[in-house]
Amino acid sequence: MLTSPDEKEVRSITPTQRIITIVGVAGSLIGGGVIGATLAGPLAATAANNSAATQLTAASANPSASAGTFKSNEDATHEAGESAAVEAQENSGQRPGGGTGKFTPNEDATHEAGESAAREAQENAGQRPTVP
């Protein structure tokens, strides 16, 4: 019974209400984590692949080491967007496209900053670079 008009009745939370609240908060955290990983995962992978260190490491690879056996990407997601001609090339052990097109050097300032004089000379001569 209330003794004054300013007093309010205090209700306690039942165990069922407490469990529902905890499950709701936990579900929201897990759902937010899944959504965040789904959105940020590919972005982080793209950022890591576009870093200057990755480009320099790839550029410094020994050319004879890359002349090994071609291994195609047989991932289901990759295969879904692949043409029959590309799949036929992969199945026969060929690298799709073969790198036979006209060479166009990357003249981006960031790329150029990490490039050796020998590589720049090869690019200026219209050759595919064989040196880092």
Residue pairs with C-beta under 8 A, 6 or more apart in sequence:
2 9
13 21
48 54
52 110
52 114
55 111
55 114
56 114
56 132
59 114
59 115
59 119
59 129
59 132
60 132
63 130
69 93
70 90
70 93
70 94
70 95
72 90
72 91
73 79
79 87
82 90
86 96
89 95
89 96
90 96
99 128
103 126
103 127
103 128
105 123
105 124
105 129
106 112
112 120
116 131
116 132
118 131
119 129
119 131
119 132
122 128
122 129
122 130
122 131
123 129
